[in-house]
Amino acid sequence: MSLISRLAVGLGALFGRRKADEDLDSELRDYLDAAVAEKVRRGMTRDEAVRSAHLETGSLESVKEEVRDVGWEVMIETFGRDVRFALRVMAKNPGFTLIAVLTLALGIGATTAIFSAVNTVLLEPLPYRQAERLVTIWGVNKGQRYDLVSDLDYLDWKSQNRVFESMGASTDEMFTLTGAGEPESIIGYEFSPDFFGVLGVPPLIGRTFAADEDEPGKDRVVVLSYHLWGGQFGGDRSVIGRSITLDGQPYTVIGVMPPSFQYPQGTDLWTPLTVDANDTRDRGSRFLRVMARMKPGVTLPEARMEMGTIAARLRSAYPKTNEGYDVNLVTLRQLISGDVRPALLVLLCSAGLVLLIACANVANLLVSRAVARQREIAIRAALGASRARMIRQFLTESVLLGLVGGALGWLIAYGGASALVAMFPKTIQNLSIPRIDSIPMDRWVLGFALLASLTTGILFGLAPALGAGRSSPGDSLRESGRTGSGGAQGRRLRNVLVVSEVAFSLMLLASAALMIKSFFHLVGANLGFRPNHVLSLRVLLPEYKYKTDTQRAAFSRETLSRVQSVPGVGAAASVTFIPLSMWWGTRQVSALGHPPDPAQKVPQPVWSAITPDYFRVMRIPLLKGRFFSRTDDASTPAVAILSSSLARQLWPNEDPIGKQVSVDGLKNPCKVVGIVGDVYHLGVGIQPNGGSPELTSEVYFPYEQSPTPLLGYVIRTAGDPLSVAKAVQSAIWAVDKEQAISFVETMDQLASETIVIERSSMILLGAFAALAVLLASIGIYGVISYTVARRTYELGIRIALGAGRSQVLRLVIGEGFVLALLGAAIGTAGALSLTRFLSSLLYGVRSADPFTFLAAPVVLLGVAVAACLVPARRALRVDPVVALRNE
Amino acid sequence: MIDNPTPLVQGTLDMLILKTLALEPQHGFGIAQRIEQISRGVFQVNAGSLFPAFRRLERDGLVEGEWRATTNNRRAKYYRLTSFGRRKLDAETKEWGRQTAAIARILEAKA
């Protein structure tokens, strides 16, 4: 028969079922009659014949079932019937259904939320054309793997390489935008004209730079970012061609970039970068960031090799500037998400564990229900249901459970994803985190949730279903519920499930405890200074207004004296690079008169120009010598203060006070007048681009001797620092009302920002661990109360024979305790081997911290015992008379 | 009756039913009886295998069912071989002959 006619017959049969049933029925009866008649003819009595015929034929119903099974449409029918039956079963046990669905929903919801975050942050395609071919190129200089690049090196790289189809350079710049409301400090980036081409993203409106717009005179053009266009210019399309004022100069707006274009994070606008080979520049002056696009077919190792060769060539051609200088190629993907990847992966695994525990719990529930349904199964088997049929039935029930749980979990994930976005910051200065405004629940995430629900449904529907089919119907019908082969099997499975639940939750608990401990170390870590009660803000004096050192020094003096007189202010000072602001600059410092040791790398500490009160404001201790004073100014000899690690580096065995240092970028050598304590300039959290937090060497100069345009104000207050913020800003504006002030925040806020990833991870991991422990304790509760219910008879006998309270308790709680102990042991072993993957996120805590690994199992065992208490009480209340009578 | 009747493989049963019907149309019980008779009791077909086979054969177009009135004024369903069924039977019989001959040769081959 052809496919079409088969289909037709099937469909016809679906609809014409009743008639077909009637026909079959009368055909079968006819068969029976004929059989009876035949037997009578052979000599049996009528009764004998009837009985014999029936025996031979078997159950009419099962024959009908067999007949009905022929043909494909049957599958749809039975499926529909299975589903309806499953729904009825679920409705009749609302408590069970609710717990199962909720458990699954929590597990699936947590996993889906984290998965969507991972998908967005780590896997989502970057908004640049063929982003996987984009590579950032950094210099490797004396251990520093993310050094910036000089323009001469950049030009050589560009002309000599054969692996990149395009290469561009960029550098950051801060401008003051005036003429549109309050003066704004704008973060800009200077792009070489072909940089936009390297990234391959067309502008939203207008155009990007032309090839000649890096020449002086043609370079007063600017491309706006989407958020600046929307914010400052109201999204007005006529902004193209308009002139805006940056640092007092007119710039023509030529284009606006689309909202997805965010290179680098948080940039407000782009201006052209002039890189002219004819300009005599210093090859050692390094300030560029380079990005290149690999030619099709070129692999990263090939590119690395090529660039390494070029670097070697430059090393031998220019030994003075390029000695020891190598290259480091990092893909854009790695650069953008590298810092948050370990945390996200840990969270993904934890969510996965929670899901496993949830599944184990639901499996437990299903198994116990299957055992309770032994009778039902036996009757159905006796009525002729095949084993395959019953397995299908159970599978349908659990898959349905999985789907409903998954749907609810999806909703939880939706809310969870929004919470996640709130937890992880949009940007942190200099840290590689992609800017996520939202975590979309796209088809990948939906697919994942669906997959998770179906898999858990199938996996844990199979266990009870297989167990159900095995016991013979006769046994099940005969058993009194006391003991039974099905019961024992179910029990072993349940115990295994509970033990694994406990093991997983211990792993989570230990991990969470480690993270919490680490976090508290972070929070209490000694940064080298005291960030509490300090207000900070930043000011960039624009070139066009403050051309001379005298002007800048005057600004600093006047603003500080005004700020000092604001009520509530204890002390005020300025520093070029505020610690924890993630802005920093380094300079090479060498001891004068000491021939530099060629084997040792020249120290390159962070530098800052400070006003005399700086160390007092920040409570950085003076270890030797003196602080700067008002007498250290432009007319007196140049002086410097070193941090103690820098001093030790330069003069390991001598007293540094009075010695001279020569500083890269300063004309005259400085006399060392003081040594102060080291600080963690970059904080103690995750460091930009990897690496562990370290105390930074620093060198300080008096502001009067090096008046930098960048001024970071730090103000120690008596009370809440923010309460004086307005007054302090007014004091600064009293000196220059057009001066832009940015990043007004407390040092505590800054400190808190540097450890936000650790904090969020800790909170999430803690939540997962709590959830896991809760689920595991529910699992233990379930198993133990089930045991008590089954052993009621036995308990009744024991109590009747004189067992005391403590004996009964020991029996009940003992069983739960043993299970939990086993689980805790396995979990501890597992945790010990796995927590080493956490070590990159831990601060001041070993991944095998003994206290944690002693405390966590104890806590878990305590919870387990508590979970046994309610069933234990029930066991105590067993009335032996009732128990023995009831069986 | 023989105590341990040989169970019939599905395909073989189909063929036997077709063969039985090749002689004349029959109803369910009659076919069962026939098979038992001719095989001298070796094959005893029960209703659980027979009726699904009928439905299969009907669906595949090898037999046709029609309702006739019986002697005691009831309806009985008689099955009849279609021409397609007849051709299938011929082909299967030939194939069966080939296979049994081959098996016999293998079993009789000297080691």
Interface residues (C-beta under 8 A of the other chain):
Chain A: M1 R6 V9 D23 L24 S26 E27 L28 D30 Y31 D33 A34 A35 E38 E56 T57 G58 S62 V63 E66 V67 D69 V70 G71
Chain B: H27 G28 F29 G30 A32 Q33 N46 A47 G48 S49 F51 P52 F54 R55 R56 R59 D60 G61 T70 R74 R75 A76 K77
